[in-house]
């Protein structure tokens, strides 16, 4: 997992990756590739970092190719933890796969989707 603000996308052939960026007014978590048990430690770190920061978190799922129950559980736990901390989880996408999974488990009320191709900074300022 990358914690460096200068980090880039994972190398070709990587099963998945989690990038955590601390911005001025929010935390940005970017998921890449297959989000499954192989990245569970990275997901745990990203969730804990975001919740401990106690501020708005944007989860970018535009580059997710597959998400299993580990990934869905991560989204639900992070959204609930952020809500308990008095803030929220915004999903940057869209990713139909992730959206369907969130809906399927009945967790749509825990998150809010940013509009397609919205400028992240403009959306965060409006929140």
N, C-alpha and C positions, 0 to 999 in steps of 0.2 A: 504494500500500500504506500501511496505517496502522501507525504505530509508537507512537502515543499511547495510553496505558492508558484514556483516556476515549473512545476511538474507538467508533463504532457501525457497524452494518451498512452495506454500500454503498448508494448511491442506486439507485432503480429504474432498470432498463435497463442497469446496469453488466454487462459480460460476465463478470466475476469479480473477486474481491478476496482479498487475503491480509492478515490482521491478526496482528501479533506482539505479545504481551503478556508482560512479564517479571513473574512473580509472586514471592512470597517464597521459595518452595522449588522452583519449576519454571517452565518456559517454556510458554506457551500459544500455539499457532498455530491460527487459525481460517480455514478456507477457505470462500468463498462463491461460488455461481454456477458458471459454466463454468470449470473449471481446465484451461487449455490453453496454447498457446504465447503467447497475449496476456498472461499473467501470469508468464511464465518468469523475468523479472528479479526480481519480487517473491518468487517461490518460491526463487530462488537466495539472496536476502538472508535469508529466513526460515530456510532450511537452515543457512547459514553461521552466523547468529546463534545458533541452537539448539545446533549442534555446538560452537562456540567457548565457549558458556556451560558446557558439560560437565555439565549436570544433566538430570534427567527432563524430557521434553517431551511435552505432550499435544497431539495434532493433532485438532481438532474438525472433522469432515467432515459434520456433520448438515445443512449448508446447501448441499452440493455438488449441482448439478443435472446436471453432465456432467464427466467426467474422461477426458482422452485420454492418450496415451503420455507426454507431458511431465509430467503430474500423477503418473502411476504411477511414473515414473522418480524423481521428487522424493521420493515416500514411501519407495521402496527405498533411495535414496542417503542420505536423512536417517536412516532406521532403522539402516543399516549404519554410518554415521558416528558416531551416538550409541552404538552397541554398542562400537565401537572406543574411544570415549572413556570406556567403563565405565558407561554408563547405558542407558536404553531409551526407546523411542517407544511411547506409549499412544495408541490411536485412540479418540476419543469419537464415538459415533454412536448407533445404527448407520446406515450408509448401505449399502444392498444393492449399489448400483453399485460403490462403492469396495471393499467386501468381496470381491465377485466378481473384480474386477480384480487385487487383491492375491493372491488365491488362484490365479487364472489364470497369473500370472507366477511362481508358486511361492515367494512371499515371506512366507507366513503365519508362518513361524518367526521373522521379524525384528520383528514387532510383537505387541502384545497389545491386544485390544479391551476397553474398559471396558463393564460391563453397561449395558443400556438404562436411560435416565433415572437413572443413578447420580449421586449428588452428587459433583462433581469433587473437592472438598476431601477428602472421606472416602476416595475411591479413591487419591488421591495420597499420603495419609498411610499407607495400607496397603502401598504399593509399597516 
